[in-house]
Amino acid sequence: MTDERNFRSSYYEKVGCRGVEEKKSLEILMKEKPWDKVKLKQFCLRFTVPAAYRNLVWKVLLDILPVYADSHTFVAEQRSDQYNDMLYAVEDLQLVDMKAPRSEILLAMWLLENEERKPPNFPETNYCSADTFIPIANTLLELYENEVDVYWLSKMLTDVVWNMQKELPRLKEAFQTMLEKEDGELYNHLVEVQALDKLPLTKWFNCCFAGVLDETSLTKIWDKICSGAPKILSFVAVMLVVTLRRNILKAKTAEQVLKCVTEIPEQCEEVVANKAIELWQYYAQPQNDTLAKK
């Protein structure tokens, strides 16, 4: 029976139906009353959330919806009312050109909502909420048609990044340590051409790679971020650089290296995401299990 199950799982992966058993496991968790958030986080840390359930799962993980499924409809209506109130307010107060890109309108709503809760100053990381919110919102607008969901998910992911600012030095340190361990030749080359400290790590981390990787690849990474594991961003950065190693090793200046990492071939983006998750799970899973229980 075990061999048959393993054969089926292997077959499912080959024909593009990966995660059939994982989907069933998630559906069992979603039938619990109330949902067990710890188990839900642990599931998302170990597996990729099926696309059909991702929107809902993210909203519960990010406290947009409660763990009580019976209350989802009511709370969703309240979130929609809040969204409409904010949209009306930014238009009525002329805080944004309503013909602007949708992500800019959503940002104006977020800024108005957070007017009394000014983001703390993080001069060492050059943090700017717009540089986080807009790329994330643009990615979510590609994923979901419901702008209410896009607004709330953008808002909560921006809060995740905001709360992550003090950890940025550790994320950068983890990146360098892991890169040296995984590809010493590449690491030494980056040091030699003085490019290691010029990689746009802060930008990558603060937008959670939105606008850097395509939305299909990003969802796998954001499953982990929504579950409380922002450290995965360091692993994404490592695999991004390693995947582009051939071109980077040809680069003779820091400027040429920066050009390499801003011109990512489309076919490489999902490879980066998948390998980053594999590397992160190999090295960091015990720590992530602890984090998920908090």
Order of alpha helices (4+ residues) and beta strands (2+ residues): alpha-alpha-alpha-alpha-alpha-alpha-alpha-alpha-alpha-alpha-alpha-alpha-alpha-alpha-alpha-alpha
